[in-house]
Amino acid sequence: MSISLDGQVAIVTGAGNGLGRAYALELARRGARVVVNDLGSARDGTGHSDAALAVIEEIHAAGGEAMADGGDVSDFAQMEAMAARAMEKWGGIHILINNAGILRDRTFAKMDPADFDLVLRVHLLGSAYATKAVWNIMRDQTYGRVLMTTSSTGLGGNFGQANYGAAKAGVLGLARTLRLEGAKYNVRVNCIAPTAGTRMTADIFPEEAYKAFEPENVVPAAIFLVSEDAPTDAIVAAGGGVFQSAFITMNEGILLPENERTAEGFAKAWPRIRERTGDHVFENGMEQSHHALRMLMKSQH
């Protein structure tokens, strides 16, 4: 099965380097016209660069179509302007990859609140703003593919990354809500948790691991997740050629008798409450209350 993106318009945020650049080049190679969005050159979000223009030149040299955009994802007006430019030039927006990101790592005890705020603004609000800017366009054309970038830190936490973990968990909640709202309009929303040797991980990975985790090894998953046959609500971990699916699950749980609904009763039941028996994928936010109601009704018969 060959995946073609001929005639589609794709936006990639943070596309001047690393993963974003790799995504943009492959999207263009498969026929998409690409908006290469990039603002900063440093991993902490400071500075500006001509990186987007360099990616544009690569795409043009290979015979593709692309345009650069220097908009800040944390500024909604700039994201609206980016979408408007794409619509004016190409008449549609079919794919959005929310890839832009920065790091401001520190233990929570030493973290400046401003660094917490900035990381959330770029990762979480940036993903929301870029998506909002294209959302109604995708709904109106009854076609859209949105790929959010979450992280293993958002799924499992990581020492010294409270701001980043909070943002990436927030992105996951955003994606899982939007896939519900986009379903009737054929707008599919997925998440990717990449592990790649990029400017954000340059001094985190040992050199040999940095080379093994080339951004290009993440690209196959991303392309599939924005293709016509993409699923929706997938959470895919990708890195070094290894691909995994992640799931948010909830177990069967127990119904405590009324006379045991105390802190002591809960403590006594805790081993059973935390058992993984009956784990199932948590499909939507209403499932918890529906499940509780079913257990209550069953207990009354």
C-alpha positions in Angstrom: 0.0 0.0 0.0 1.5 3.3 -1.1 0.6 6.4 0.9 0.2 9.4 -1.4 -0.5 12.9 -0.2 -0.9 14.5 -3.6 -2.9 17.7 -3.6 -3.0 18.0 0.2 -1.8 20.9 2.2 0.1 20.2 5.4 1.3 22.5 8.2 4.2 21.4 10.4 5.0 23.6 13.4 8.6 23.7 14.6 9.7 22.4 11.2 13.1 24.2 10.9 15.1 21.4 12.5 15.0 17.9 13.8 11.7 16.0 13.7 9.7 18.9 12.2 12.2 19.2 9.3 12.1 15.4 8.8 8.3 15.5 8.7 8.1 18.4 6.3 10.6 16.8 3.8 8.7 13.5 3.8 5.3 15.2 3.5 6.6 17.1 0.5 8.2 14.0 -1.0 4.8 12.3 -0.9 3.1 15.2 -2.8 1.9 17.5 -0.1 2.3 21.3 -0.2 3.9 22.2 3.1 3.8 25.2 5.4 7.1 25.1 7.2 6.5 26.9 10.5 9.5 27.8 12.7 10.3 30.5 15.2 13.2 29.8 17.5 16.6 28.1 16.9 17.5 27.2 20.5 15.8 24.4 22.4 14.8 26.8 25.2 12.8 28.9 22.7 15.1 31.8 22.6 16.5 33.4 19.4 15.3 33.3 15.8 16.7 31.5 12.8 16.4 31.1 9.0 15.9 27.4 9.5 12.5 27.3 7.9 13.9 29.0 4.8 16.6 26.3 4.5 13.9 23.6 4.7 11.9 25.4 2.0 14.9 25.4 -0.2 15.4 21.6 0.2 11.8 21.0 -0.7 11.9 23.3 -3.7 15.2 21.7 -4.9 13.4 18.3 -4.8 10.6 19.6 -6.9 8.0 20.2 -4.1 5.9 23.1 -3.0 6.3 24.9 0.3 6.1 28.2 2.1 7.8 29.4 5.2 6.0 30.8 8.3 7.6 32.4 11.3 4.5 32.5 13.5 4.7 31.9 17.2 2.5 29.0 18.1 1.7 30.5 21.5 0.1 33.5 19.8 -3.3 32.6 18.4 -3.5 35.6 16.1 -0.2 34.5 14.4 -1.6 31.0 14.0 -4.8 32.4 12.4 -2.6 34.4 10.1 -0.6 31.3 9.2 -3.8 29.4 8.3 -5.1 32.3 6.3 -1.9 32.5 4.2 -2.1 28.7 3.5 -5.8 29.1 2.5 -5.1 32.1 0.2 -2.2 30.3 -1.5 -3.5 26.7 -1.7 -7.2 26.8 -0.8 -7.3 24.1 1.9 -5.5 22.6 4.9 -5.7 18.9 5.3 -2.9 18.0 7.7 -1.5 19.6 10.8 1.4 18.3 12.8 1.9 20.0 16.1 5.6 19.6 16.7 6.9 22.9 18.0 8.4 22.6 21.5 11.0 23.9 24.0 12.5 22.6 27.2 13.2 24.5 30.5 14.2 21.5 32.6 14.7 21.9 36.4 13.5 20.2 39.5 10.1 21.5 40.7 11.8 23.0 43.8 14.1 25.1 41.7 11.8 25.8 38.7 10.9 29.4 38.1 7.1 29.7 37.6 7.8 31.7 34.4 9.6 28.6 33.0 6.6 26.5 33.9 4.2 28.9 32.2 6.3 29.2 29.0 6.6 25.5 28.4 2.9 25.1 28.9 2.2 28.0 26.5 4.4 26.5 23.7 3.5 22.8 24.0 -0.1 22.9 25.2 -1.5 26.3 24.2 0.6 26.2 21.0 -1.0 22.9 20.0 -4.5 24.2 20.9 -4.0 27.5 19.0 -2.6 25.9 15.8 -5.3 23.4 15.8 -8.0 26.0 16.5 -6.7 28.0 13.6 -7.4 25.1 11.2 -10.3 23.3 12.9 -13.2 25.0 11.2 -11.4 24.7 7.8 -11.1 21.0 8.3 -14.7 20.6 9.5 -16.0 22.6 6.5 -14.1 20.5 4.0 -15.1 17.3 6.0 -11.5 16.1 6.0 -8.6 16.7 8.4 -5.8 14.9 10.1 -4.2 16.4 13.2 -1.1 14.9 14.9 -0.3 16.0 18.4 3.1 15.5 20.0 2.9 14.0 23.4 5.7 12.4 25.3 6.6 9.5 27.6 7.1 12.2 30.2 3.5 13.1 29.8 2.5 9.5 30.1 4.8 8.4 32.9 6.6 11.5 34.3 10.3 12.3 34.4 12.5 13.8 37.0 13.1 17.5 36.4 10.4 17.9 33.8 7.3 18.9 35.7 6.4 21.7 33.3 7.0 19.5 30.2 5.2 16.5 31.7 2.2 18.6 32.6 2.1 20.1 29.1 2.4 16.8 27.3 -0.3 15.2 29.5 -2.5 18.2 28.6 -1.9 17.6 24.9 -3.1 14.1 25.3 -6.3 15.2 26.9 -6.8 17.8 24.2 -6.3 15.2 21.5 -8.7 12.7 23.0 -11.4 15.3 23.3 -10.9 16.7 19.8 -11.1 13.2 18.2 -14.6 13.0 19.6 -15.6 16.4 18.4 -14.0 15.9 15.0 -15.4 12.4 14.3 -18.6 13.4 12.4 -16.5 15.7 10.2 -13.9 13.1 9.2 -11.3 15.0 11.3 -9.0 12.4 12.9 -6.7 13.3 15.8 -3.8 11.1 17.0 -0.8 11.5 19.3 2.8 10.6 18.7 5.4 10.2 21.5 8.7 10.4 19.7 12.2 9.6 20.9 14.7 11.2 18.6 18.1 12.7 18.5 17.3 16.4 18.0 18.5 19.7 19.4 16.1 19.1 22.4 17.9 15.9 23.3 21.4 16.8 22.1 22.9 16.8 25.6 20.6 14.2 27.1 21.4 11.2 24.9 24.9 9.6 24.8 26.4 10.1 21.3 25.8 6.5 20.1 22.1 6.7 21.2 21.8 10.2 19.6 22.8 8.7 16.3 20.6 5.6 16.6 17.6 7.7 17.3 17.6 9.7 14.1 14.4 11.8 13.5 13.9 9.9 10.2 13.1 6.7 12.3 10.0 8.5 13.7 8.7 9.7 10.4 6.9 6.5 9.2 4.5 6.5 12.1 3.8 10.2 11.7 3.0 9.9 8.0 0.6 7.0 8.6 -1.1 8.9 11.4 -1.9 11.8 9.1 -2.8 9.7 6.0 -6.2 9.2 4.6 -6.4 5.7 6.2 -5.2 7.0 9.6 -7.0 5.7 12.7 -8.2 8.2 15.3 -7.3 8.3 19.0 -4.1 6.4 18.6 -1.1 7.0 20.9 2.0 5.8 19.2 5.5 5.8 20.7 8.3 5.9 18.1 12.0 5.9 18.2 15.1 4.1 16.9 12.8 2.0 14.6 10.8 0.7 17.5 7.0 1.5 17.4 4.6 0.9 20.3 1.0 1.7 21.1 0.2 3.3 24.5 -3.2 3.1 26.1 -5.0 4.8 29.0 -6.8 2.0 30.9 -9.1 1.6 33.8 -9.8 -1.6 35.8 -13.1 -3.1 36.8 -12.8 -1.7 40.4 -15.1 -2.6 43.3 -18.3 -1.3 44.8 -17.8 -0.7 48.6 -20.8 -1.5 50.8 -22.2 1.7 52.4 -21.0 0.7 55.8 -17.4 0.4 54.5 -17.3 3.8 52.6 -14.7 5.2 55.0 -11.0 6.0 54.7 -10.4 2.8 56.7 -12.7 0.8 54.5 -11.0 2.1 51.4 -7.5 1.3 52.9 -8.6 -2.2 53.6 -9.9 -2.6 50.0 -6.9 -0.9 48.4 -5.2 -4.1 47.2 -8.4 -5.1 45.3 -9.0 -1.5 44.0 -5.6 -1.4 42.4 -5.7 -4.9 40.8 -5.2 -4.8 37.0 -7.8 -7.5 36.5 -10.4 -6.4 34.0 -8.3 -3.6 32.6 -9.8 -2.0 29.5 -9.0 0.9 27.3 -10.6 4.1 28.7 -12.6 5.3 25.7 -14.0 8.7 26.9 -14.5 10.8 29.9 -18.1 9.6 30.5 -17.0 6.0 30.9 -16.1 6.4 34.6 -19.6 7.6 35.6 -21.4 5.2 33.3 -19.4 2.3 34.8 -20.2 3.4 38.4 -23.9 3.6 37.5 -23.9 0.1 36.0 -22.2 -1.3 39.1 -24.7 0.4 41.4 -27.7 -0.8 39.4 -26.3 -4.3 39.3 -25.9 -4.3 43.1 -29.6 -3.4 43.5 -30.8 -6.5 41.7 
